[in-house]
Amino acid sequence: MAGLAVLAVIGLGACAPEDNNSSGPSTPSGADACAKDKLAVKTPGTLTVGTDKPAYEPWFSNNDPSNGKGYESAVTYALAKKLGFDKGEVKWQTVQFNTAFAPGPKAFDLDVNQVSISDERRKAVDFSSGYYDVRQTVITTAGSKIANAKSVADLADAKLGAQVGTTSYTELRDVVKPKQTPAVFDSNDLAVQALKNKQLDGIVVDLPTAFYMTAAQLDNGKIVGQLPAGAKAEQFGYVLEKNSKLTACVTQAVDALKADGTLANLQKQYLTESGAPELS
């Protein structure tokens, strides 16, 4: 999906799995607290990063998190560099989406998988500050009953679906409030298949995923529009073990990437929000 990877952005992107804000200690204590040799990583000299498989565009490229392509892969390698790790010192492992923020010890140092920061999830894990602001989007296929919808109210009679455990599902249920019970899927691929089979009128996903699905996975795919933004910006953050000694340093690195323009530049390179109207 190199074509999607180079789509231009108009402004900063925004896109989806559950609720908002940044977290974690704001500043590490001590001037060298975040020096590489002081970091409490699982394996000395290695930054172990988890993500799900398959790893979807435009967050990753060619289902290979280690190639440094796609927004989350590129941000992760930029973060690793801030922490003192070379690319070869970053090791990836497969972590199922819902497992990443479940209670209990973690085999990874941090996980990156479009996990939205929420107070509920913070009860079980730590989060870094947000590396991406998120908007939810409704997609369909050309000619469907919601293809020309202009408002959330226009979606009331539609059969809609979303991936389980995601903010996409939460907003489908709580913001769209369709008359029909929302369909729930274990993966976005299954939701796409249901849409292809005309078992659904539309799917709710985050915005960059919406661009990928409509361009690469669906024939005549169409973005209906973005759902109204909430009072607080939903954000994706890195997931860390609860009370991890790394949390403050990862947050410091994310904040540095935001301050020096790296996040904005990578969003322009890999993500886009052009062509996605706002639903009233």
VONU-482329 format. One record per residue (C-alpha): x, z, y. Coordinates in steps of 0.001 Angstrom, whole numbers, plus 500000, padded with zeros to 6 digits. Last residue first. Layout:
// residues N
XZY ...
***
This chain:
// residues 280
476261511400516663 478561509658514203 481904508777515765 483264505328515012 486209504689512660 487981501466513586 491163503103514851 491993506432513262 495343505471511793 497999506906509564 501476506011508291 503704505029511198 501690506509514048 501265509725512095 505004509728511430 505715509453515153 503309512246516041 504772514539513404 508335513832514531 507595514396518220 510189517109518823 507580519848519270 505561518987516163 508626518850513954 509760522165515452 506370523727514705 506630522569511095 510131524089510841 509008527431512286 506039527465509911 508370526851506971 510604529680508184 507708532106508604 506283531303505172 509512531504503206 509370535236502446 506145534496500601 503363537027501175 500972534984498992 502783532025497462 503025529073499799 500669526245500749 501749523806503462 499038523185506026 496259520666506674 494184521456509734 490523521765510695 490149521880514446 487849524639515590 484445523997517152 483807521370514486 484289517666514972 481213515514514374 481409513417511202 483470510266511444 481860506897510814 480387504400508390 483777503197507190 483189500085505109 484359498808501741 483621495159501013 485286495442497602 486490499011497294 489827500485496258 492329499006498674 490908498648502173 487842500903502053 489607503513499925 492792503550502013 491005503808505339 488763506579504028 491806508429502691 493221508343506227 489913509765507561 489227512607505154 486554511937502525 482735511845502294 481376509230499893 478439506823500210 475287505326498753 476015506639495286 475255505557491719 475874502009492891 478486501476490159 481116500881492841 480064504144494504 480360505976491185 483812504472490689 484848505647494140 483677509174493319 485683509121490105 488782508056492028 488146510829494558 488625513377491800 486682516049489913 483418514767491379 480381516438492970 477157514597493835 475274515998496807 471718517235496135 469296514812497776 467839515712501176 471255515359502752 472668518303504715 475193516229506703 476878519297508188 476661521990505496 476684520072502201 478690517049503244 480895519320505329 481675521518502320 482232518507500070 484741516948502450 486245520389502915 487312520070499296 486711522098496144 484969519299494259 485467515752495482 482597514224497454 479202512565496993 476270511069498877 472791509865497882 471248508872501198 467979510131502684 469541512261505425 472323509829506335 470638508459509478 470455512034510780 474264512132510867 474114509299513376 474896505598513723 474141504371510211 474731500640509757 476157500725506227 473798503551505236 471411501557502984 474331499566501584 475069496036502815 478816496511503167 480111499346501011 480212503041501906 482420505533503703 481653508791505506 484498510509507350 485824514049507736 488357514798510450 491615516730510048 494467517810512281 497849517486510570 500978519627510145 499150522922510493 501106526152510654 502299527272507258 499839528750504828 500007531804502591 497994532213499395 495105534139497788 493176535676500696 494416532830502875 492110530529500916 489032532224502341 490465532232505856 490919528490505655 493770526003505964 493002522574504554 495045521388501609 495993517741502007 498415518041499085 501666519694500115 502810522699498063 505627525103498897 508296527003497020 506798525973493697 506337527911490441 503634530005492067 502504533556491321 498767534332491395 495548533479493190 494419529819493326 495703527794496288 497746525201494392 495573525345491284 492679523603493036 494818520521493780 496635520293490452 500374520876490790 502885518257489637 506485519084490511 508846517654493103 512494518589493679 514119518435497107 517902518848496903 518481515088496727 516865514671500145 519326517113501675 518140520639502410 518978522535505606 515561523909506537 515057521258509215 516051518667506607 513394520005504239 510826519653507027 511758516000507554 511576515485503787 508136517088503727 506912515062506703 507915511817504977 506205512803501726 503089513927503555 502808510744505633 503639508113503054 507167507179502040 509983509598501216 510482508114497753 510115511475495984 506323511680496262 505917508646493955 502321507490493414 503270504129494951 503346505713498413 502309509183499511 499864510522502094 498526507013502746 498088506667499807 497362509047496970 499564511165494748 498149510805491230 499126513473490461 498908516531492704 501652518025494846 504299520735494506 507619521122496291 510708522901495000 513457523198497611 516748523515495747 520028525258496612 519072528421494773 515981527902492587 512743529674493507 513608529691497206 514146532886499204 515924531245502142 519097533001503282 521534530299502119 519564527667504026 519606529583507288 516085530668508173 516897534312508909 519951533229510924 518823534559514310 517019537554512870 513321538002512197 511328534865511466 508719533907514046 504977533279513838 504305534966510518 501808532901508560 498745530950509601 497392527891511313 493772526907511892 491038525307509688 488501524830506751 488619522995503292 490152519108501505 490237516340504683 491397513818508586 492764513480512134 495227511039513503 496924511229516840 496093508677519485 495380505104518512 497403504800515371 499106501715514044 498837500680510424 502276500565508850 501526502518505709 498290500666505207 500079497416504614 502722499068502449 500000500000500000 
***
